[in-house]
Amino acid sequence: MGPPGTECAVARQRSEAEAQVAELLHTAREALGLSVSFLSRLDGTTQHLEVVDTSLPLLFREGSTVKQSTSFCQAILDGRLPDVIPDVRDHPEARRLPAARFAHVRSYLSAPVTLSDGRLYGTFCAAGLTPDRDLSARDAALLKVLASAAAMIIEPGVVERERREAIETRLLPMMAAGGPTVVLQPIVDLASGLRTGAEALSRFPAAWGTTPDVVFAEAHDVGLGDRLELLALERAVDHLDRLDGHLALNVSPQTLLTPACARLLARLPLDRVVLELSEHDPVEDYEALRAALAGPRAAGMRLAIDDVGAGFSSLRHIVLCAPDVIKLDRSIVDGLSADPVLRTLVAALVTFAHGHGTGVVAEGVETAADVAELRALGVDEAQGWFFGRPGPLEDLGPLAPGVPAQRTAATSAAVRAPLPAG
């Protein structure tokens, strides 16, 4: 007899959790002297044999299913059969079940696998093809202990799977309908207080109770992040043919490197686009990132590093990407006028940026006192509730003098062009 699970007929790579469960099943089968032990999942209609340890691989296979209402396990859960059955022939109810008639099961034990919140996941079972009069309540107790151990092993995976399914259930219908709602927040010239452009911001249903950054992070967790970001970008650039000034678009480095994003950028009036990379987003390959940005930047697109000051990675982004703009995170802007430490930090960032020909935009500006201090420190532009909350394009204020509207028929046609498939 080989190591746990080697006698299973299914040729597939088990997960770490499944391998641990297989060891428990092997322990149960050896201790009880039976032909098979298995972990099953019950979904209300079907019993799924998820992990199997057996000396009879042709009869018991991982991945096989049984109608739940006709299974030994359901009959035991319903109280129609005891949890220890030394001889199936002693129970007319058991003799009628398919496993007794077709698989020739003659002895059986089952213990429920219950998660920490009380939910029934499935069953931990063992069966033999011959009667075993030695099976007793002590064996049932052993099986229950092993079932509890199995529950602890599988629960993290169950929780993660349910989390992913919940995310997909929220996202997929919204994505099928065209993606998030996009609103615009004005970006203003601090010297005049007039608008130079706007940032496109995604909004999701309020009932979700989740901020946009969390929604995008969850989408990337389940493999939908690039698609969701591209839908948001499509919704955002729909505004370009009616918007005066520049449009700031947010994109993660991961999505920026996709061919679909390159095709989208290629059809835009890039001299009116500021592409923002968050300092929170990790960059694994700066060479690839710079290569993806080279063409659009040569065509007039400006690059901004967002959320500067919220952490440490922004300095690496700035040094290695040489952005045209840095955007100061609201955490170092809000309350600036009353905090000398924040003033010193912002002053240093402004000096650093301007020394390299980089513009500075302050985010999260909410008070006149902070506006005055930002002006005194030489910050170029700002956005925040003081200047306008995110909303429809029609609510944006007038454009600052000297900022070209740059709305042309050619621009409108390019913006409305469909994104190439693939």
N, C-alpha and C positions, 0 to 999 in steps of 0.2 A: 504493500500500500504506500503510495507516494505522499508528498506533503499536501496540506489542506487544499482542496479545490482542484488538484491535478486530474482527478478522475471525471471531472465535468466535461461533457462532450462539446460544449460551446467554445469555439476557438476565438476568443476575443480578449482584449486587454482589460483586466478589471481595474477599477479605480482603487485608490488606497482604502477608502471606506469599505468597498466590496471585499477587498482582500482580508480586511480585519474581520468582517462578518463571516467570510468563508472559514476562517480559523475557528470561530465560535461554532459554526455548523459542524465542522470536522470533530471538534471536541464532543459535541452532543452525539454525533453518530457513533463515535468510538465508545463513549461511555454507555450508550444504550444498546449497542450491538445491532443496530438496525440498518436497513439497506439505503436509506436516503434521509437527508435533512435539508431543509430549505427555508429561506426567508421569502415570504410572499407579500405583495402589496395588494390591498383591496380598495378598489375605486368605487364600489357601490354596485357595479354590474359584473366586474371581471376580477378574477384572482390572477395576478401576474407573478410567476416564479422568477424573482429577481436574482437570487444567488442560490446555487444548488451544490451540495456535496453528495456524491452518490457513487456506488459501485455498479450501478445499472444505468449508464448514460443514455442508452437507447430509449429507456422508459421515462426518464426524468431529465428534462433539458431546461437550461436557463433561457428565459425569454418566452417560454411556452405559457399559455393562458388557459384558464378553465372558467366556465360560467360560474360566477360567485355563488349563486343560489343553489347550485348542485355540488358544492365543494364540502368536504369534511369540515373544513375550518368554519364555514358559515353555520353548518349544523351545530357545531360545538359552541360558537358564539351565541346562537339562538337558544341554547339549552336543550336542544333535541338530542344531543349526544354528550357523553362525559368527555372531559379533556384528556383522559387516559383510556385507551381502548385496547386491552390486551388481545382480544379476539373479535374481529369485525363480525364474525358469524353469530355472536351473541346478541347483536343489535339489528333487528329488522330494518330500522331506519338507515343504518350504515350499509347494509347489504344492497339496498336499492340505489346507492350513489354510484356514479360512473367510475370513480376510482376503484371501487371494490369489484365492479363487473369487468372493466376493461384493463386496468393496470394491476388487478389482482392484489390490491392492498389488503393485508390481513391484520395488521396492528398499527396503531396510530396514536400520536400525542400532538397536542397543539397548545401554544401559549400566545396570548395577544401581545403585539408590539405596540406600546402606547407611548406617545410623545409627551413631553413635559407639560404641555397645556391640556392634557387629557384626551387628545384626539387619538382615535385608533388608526394606526398606519397600516397594519397588516398582521401577519402571524408568523411565528417561529415554530416550525413543525418537524417531526421526524416520523418515518413510516417504515414498515417492514413487509415483506411478501410472505411471511409466515407468522402464525400467532405467537405471542410472547407473553406467557402467563406470569412472568416475573415483573412485568411493568407495573409500577405502583405510584402512589402519591409522591413518594420521594423522587421518582424520576420526573414527575410533573413539576416538582419544586425546582429541580435542576434546570429544566427547560425554561421556567419562568425567570430564573436568574440570568440565563443566557439571553433570553428575549429582552430583558431590561438593558443588558450590556449592548445588545444590537441597536436598541432604540437610541442610546446615547451616541453611538457611532454614526448612525445615519441621519440624526436630526439636523446637524448643521447643513448637510446637503439638501435636505427637504426644505429647510427654511430659505436657503439660497435659491433653490429652484422656484419656490413660490414667489420670492421677491422678484425674480426675473420675469416670471409669468405675469405678475401684477404690473410691472413696468411695461411690458409688451402690450398688455390689455389696454393700458391708458394711451400708449403712444400710437399704436398702429392705426386705429380709426382716425385720429387727428391727422396723421401723416397722409392717409389715403384721401382725406378731404383737402389736402393742399399744404399742410404745415401750420406753424404757429401764426398768430396775429402779430403783425409788426407795427410798432409805433415809433415816432421820431421825437428825439429830444434836441432842442437847439444847442448849438455850440456857438459861443459869442466871442467877439474880440473884446478883451477886457478894457482896452483904452476907450472904446466908443460905446460898449455895451450892446452893440448890434451884432446880428447873426452873421457868421461866416459859412455855416453849414449845419449839418444835423447828424446825430448818431442813430442808426437803426437798432432797435431793441426788440427782442422777441418776448411775447406774452403768451402764457398758457392758461387754461381754464382755472379760475379762482378756486373752484371746488377741489382741485388737486392739492391745494395748500402747500405748494412747493415752489421755490424760487427758480428762475430760469437757469441759473448756473447748475443747480442740482439736477434739473430735468436733462440738460445736455450731458452731464456726467453720467447719469443713469442710462441715457441712450447709448453712450459709448460702452458702458458696462455690458449691454446686451447686444452689441454689434450693430446698433442702429444710429450711432452718433454721426457718421459721415452723411448719411441720407438726411437726417434731421437738420444738420447744419446747412446742407445744400438747399433744402426746402426753405429754410429761414433766409438764406441769401437770395433766393429767387424772389421771395416775398418782398425783401428789402429793396432790391434793384428795380422792382416795379415802380418805385417812387421817383426814380432818377429822371424820367422824362417830364416830371412836373415840379421837381425840386430845384430851387435856386441854390447855388453854392455847392460845397462838397458833401459827399455822403460817407460817413464812417461805418465800416462793416466789420463785425467781429467774426473771427474764424480761428479754430484751433490749428496748431502746427500739423496735427495728424490729418485733418481734412484738407488743409492747404496742399498737401503732397499728393492728393488724389488726382487722377486725370480729369475727372468730372469738374473739379474746382478750377483746374487750369483752363478748361474749355469755357467755363462760365466767365472767368476773368477776361479771357481773350475777346469776348464780344462786348465788353463794357468800355465807356469813355473813361479810361483809367486816370486821366488828368483830373478827374472829379472824384476819385475814390481814395479814401484813406483806409488801409487795411490794418486792423488792430489785432495784435497777438497778446494774449493775457500773460502776465508774468507768472500766473499760477500753472499754466500749461507746460508740462515738461517737453524738452526738445532732445530727442535722442541722436539726431544727426544734423548738426548745423550746416555741414556742407550741402546736404540735400535740400535743406531749407533755403539756404542762400541761392542755390541753383533754381529752385522753384520761384523765387522772388525776383530773380535777375531780369527776366523778360518784362514782367509787368512794371517793375520800377523804371526800367529803361523807357517804357511807354508813358511814363508820367505818374504812375501810382505812387502815393506816399505810404510809408510804413510807420506804424505807431506801436509802441510797447505800452500795453494797458496795465493798470493796477500797480504802477511803480511806487515802491515804498511799503507795499503790503507784505513783502518777504525779501528773500535774498536772491532768488533766481533772476529777478529783473535786471540786476547789474550785469549778469552773464549775457542775458538777451541783448542788452544795450551794447556791450563791448563787441559781441560776435555778430550782431545783425546791423549795427550802425543805422538805427532808425532815423527817420525824418522828424518824428514827434515822440515825446514821452508824455504819458498821461498820469498825473499824480493821483494815487488812490485816495478815496474820500477819507480813509483812516488818518491821513496826515494833513488833510485839508480842513475838515470840520473842526471848528474851534481854534483854528490857527491864530486868530487875532489875540486870543487870551493865553496862548501857550508858547513861551519863548523857545522851548525845545523844538516844537514843530516849526516855528519860524526859522530857526537855524538850519534844520534839515531841508526845508523847502528852498531856502536861500542857496544852500550848497548844491542842490540838484539843479536849480536854475543856472547857477554859474557853470556847473559842469556841462549842462546841455548846450547853453549858448556858446560856450567855448568850442563846441564841436559843430556849430551851425544847426543845432537841433531845437525845434520848437517845443514849448511846454504848455500843456493843457491841464487845468485843475478840474477834478471831478467832485461831485457831491457838494457844491457850493450852495449854502442856504441862507447866509446872513450878509447884510451890508457891511458889517465890520470885517468879515473874512474877505469880501470882495476888495475892500480898500487895502487890506494888508497884501493880498495877492498882487494888486496893481503896484504897490510900493516895492514888492520883491521882484518885479519884472516878469511875472508869469504872462504869457502871451494870450491865451484863450481860456475859457472856462465853460462848464456846464453844470447844471444842478437846479434844484427847485427854485432857487432865487431868480433864475432866468426863464424857467419854464419846465413844467413836468412833461414826461413823455406823453404824446398824444397824436392825433391825426395831423397830416401834413398841413391842413388848412389853419391849424392853430399856431404855426411857426411865425415868428416875428419877421420884420423887414430885414433885408440883407444889408450888411455893412457897406459903406461907400468903397468903391474900388474892387469889390469882389464880383467877378463876372457871373452872370446868371448861367451862361453856357448851356442853354437849352436850344437844341436845334432839331430839325426833322431827322437828320442822320442819327443823332443821339437817341431819339425816341425809337427809331426803327431797330437800332442795335440792342437796346434794352429789352424790347418786346420780342426779340428773336428767341425761338424755343431752344432750350438747352439740348445739344446733340445727345442722342441715346448712347448708352454704354457706360 
